Amino acid sequence: MSHSTVPRNTTGAQTAEQSPEGSGDAAGPRGRGGKKPGGRPGRPRRSGKRSGRASGEASGKLGLKLRFRRDRTLVLMTVPALLLVLVFNYVPILGNVVAFQDYDPYLSENGFVAIFESPWIGFEQFERIFADSAFWHAVQNTFVLFFLQLVLYFPIPILLALLINSVVRPRVRAVAQAIMYLPHFFSWVLVVTVFMQIFGGAGIIAQTLRRHGYEGFDLMTDPEVFKYLVTAETVWKDAGWGIIVFLAALSSVSNDLYEAAAMDGAGRWRRMWHITLPALRPVIALLLVLRVGDALTVGFEQLLLQRQAVGVAASEVLDTYVWWNGIRNQDFSYAAAAGLIKGVVGLALVLTANKVAHLMGEQGVYKK
Amino acid sequence: MTAVLGTPAGEQPTKKAKRPSPWAAPPRPVWEEKPSGAGQAGKGLALGLACLAILFPLWIVVVTSLQTKKTIDEAGGLVVIPKGVTFIAYQELLTGGQVQRATLVSIGVTVVGTLFSMAVSVLCAYGLSRSGSLGHRWILMTLLATMFFGAGLIPTYLLVQALGLTDTYLALILPSAVSVFNILVLRSFFMNISQELIDSARIDGAGDWRILFRIVLPLSRAVVAVIALFYAVGYWSAWFNASIYLTDQDMMPLQNVMIQLVQKQERPVGLSAQINTGQLSPLAIQMAVMVLALLPVAVLSPFVQKHFKKGMLTGAVKG
C-alpha cells in the first residue's frame, strides 16, 4: 500500500498556494467568502481542523469539545456501521452466557428475556460435551480436513501464481486470470452441485463408464474419499482466487534484481529460488498464520450441504456439530457451549500463530 | 494538478508504444534466456488444463440446460456435444412458479442488500479515513476486534429471533450487512487520496459530505466497484441464513431452491405439464436452475476484475 501520497504534515504551505486555482467549480456559493489562505489563522476552528488533520499529535492539544465540533460529521458517518457491528457482533458475545445455563426459549415470549429466567448450571454443559464421543469425532474430522487442506490446497495458489507470472503475453494472462477467478464468486451450493454433475452417481464420469459397460460409481456419497472430495472442491473454488495476493507481491519485485542476477550467471531456476520465492515469503507467512489461526473453520456451508449425502461420520466438523445440536435439536445451551469452546480455542490459535510469526521475524496479522 | 499528485506524465504513452498487440509477447530483456520450446509447451499445457478444469463442468451444465428431452435421453444424461439449442427449460422456469419467484427474491435481496451495505461501509470508511479525527482509533479497534472473535452461531440465532427478524427479508440482510474487511479496504483507498485535494476543497468551503461525494467517491470508482461486487456476490450466494431464519417456503431465495431441486432432486412446484409431454427433461430444468444462479456472477465478475487489477496496481489517485 505504498502509493505515492504527499506526506500530510507538509500540507499547510502547499495548499495555501494552491487554493485559488482549485476553488474554481467545487467551491459552491458558501466557499467564496473569507476563507482565503490569509484568513485562516484568525479562525480557531478552521485552523484547528487543519493542524489536527495534518499531524495526529497536534490534535491532542485541542479540547475535546472543539475536536468533537470539528469531527462530528466524521463520527456521525461511522454510526450506522458501528451500530450494526455492536448489535450483530458484540451483543451476541454476551449471549454466550446461555452456555452456562439450562436455557429454555419457551420461558418467555422473547428469546433474550428468557435468558434472564433460565437456571444457571455452571459448567455442566461443558462436562456433557467432553463426555460426548460425537464431539471428539467432530474435532478429529476438523483437524483431518484442516491438515489435508493445508498440505494439498495451500501450495496450489503459489504454483499457479508463478505460472501466471511467467506468462508474458498480456491478453493470455488476463483471460487465464478471468477464468481462474470465476469459481470464487460461485456459491457453495453451485460448487457442490457442479461436482455432483461430474463425480456424482448421475455425473458425467459415471455416465460415460456405464455407457461403455463398466460399473458406475458415486464419489459424492463415499465416506472414504469424502475428505479428498472436499479438498478438491476447495481447490476448484478458491485456488484461482488465491493467486491474487501472490501476483501483487510478485509485481512489486524490481526487475533490476533479476537483471543483476542474470548478469551474475544465475539461470531461470536460480533466479526463481533466490529472488522470486524470498519476495513471496512474507505473504506466505501471513497467509499461513491466517490459515492456522482459522484452523477450526473448515468449510461450514460446504460440509453442511453434503452432510445428508455422505453421512454424519465423515462430514461432521465442529461448526456442523454446533448447528445440529443447536438449530436442529434446539439444545441451545449445549450447542452454545460447543461454539464457545470453538471460539476460545480459535482465538488462542490466532494469537499463538501470530506469536510464532513474530518469533520467526515475520509480521503476522498485526504488528508487535 | 498531475504534477502535484505525483503521476509521472510520460508513463502511459511509453507503455502503449511498447505493447502493440495484447496477444503478442513484449520484447524480451536482453539478459533473459530464450524460452525453450519444451518449457513453453509445458506452461501452455498446465495453464490450459487449469482453465479446462474450471470451464468443462460449466460447459456441460450450460449445454445440458439447452437440450431437448430427446438429446438428453440419447446421451444418457448430461450432454457434452450439443445438438441444437432450445430455451424451453428457461421458458418453463421463468413463466411463473417457484423458480421465478425465487429468482426475483434473490435479485431483490441482492440489490437492496448491496445498496445498504455499500452506503453503510462507504460512510464508515470515510469517517475513519481522516487521520487524527476524534475517536477514530477507538472505533477502528471496535471494528477490528470482530475479526478475531466471532460470537458464534447460537447466540446470533437467538438474537435474530429475539429481534423479531425471523421470516422477514431483513434477516437475510442485517446480520451480514457489514464486512469489516471491506470497510478496511475502502478506508485504505480513501486514505491514499491526496490530502491536498481534500484540503483545497475544504478551503473552498466544502464540508465532509460534499468532499465524500464530490471528490473521494469519484476518485475511488474502481475500489467501490470491487467492494460492491463482493457484497453482491455475498448476498446472491447466501443460503444458510435463509435456511435457518425463514420458514415460509415461498420466501426462499434461488440458492435454497437450487438445493431442493438439484441436490435433493425434488420436483419443482408449479410447473406446467410440459415435463410430462416429453418435450422437456427434468435434467434440463435442473441445469437451467444452476445456470440462473451462475449467470449474473459469471457475467459481472470479469468486468470488475479489470477494475480490481487497476485498483490493486495503481491506487486510487489519478490526476
Interface residues (C-beta under 8 A of the other chain):
Chain A: M1 H3 S4 T5 V6 R8 T11 Q14 T15 Q18 S19 G22 S23 A26 A27 G28 R30 G31 R32 G33 K35 P37 K49 R50 G52 R53 A54 S55 G56 A58 S59 L64 R67 F68 R70 D71 T73 L74 V75 L76 M77 T78 P80 A81 L82 L84 V85 L86 V87 F88 N89 Y90 V91 P92 I93 L94 G95 N96 V98 P105 N110 G111 F112 V113 I115 L160 L163 I164 S166 V167 V168 R169 P170 R171 V172 A174 A176 Q177 A178 I179 M180 Y181 L182 P183 F185 F186 S187 W188 V189 L190 V192 T193 V194 F195 M196 Q197 I198 A202 G203 I204 Q207 R210 R211 W236 G240 I244 A248 S251 N255 Y258 E259 A262 M263 G267 R268 F300 E301 L304 L305 Q308 A309 D319 V322 W323 G326 I327 F332 A335 A336 G339 L340 K342 G343 G346 L347 V350
Chain B: V4 L5 G6 T7 R19 P22 W23 A24 A25 P26 P29 W31 E32 E33 K43 A46 L47 A50 C51 A53 I54 L55 P57 L58 I60 V61 A75 G76 G77 L78 V80 A119 V120 S121 L123 C124 Y126 G127 L128 R130 S131 G132 S133 L134 G135 H136 I139 T142 L143 T146 F148 F149 G150 A151 G152 L153 I154 P155 T156 Y157 L158 L159 Q161 A162 L174 P175 A177 V178 V180 I183 S188 N192 I193 S194 Q195 E196 D199 S200 A201 R202 I203 D204 G205 A206 G207 D208 W209 R210 L212 R214 I215 L229 V233 W236 S237 A238 W239 F240 I244 Q255 M258 I259 V262 Q263 K264 M287 M290 A293 L294 V297 A298 S301 P302 Q305 K306 F308 K309 M312 L313 T314 G315 A316 V317
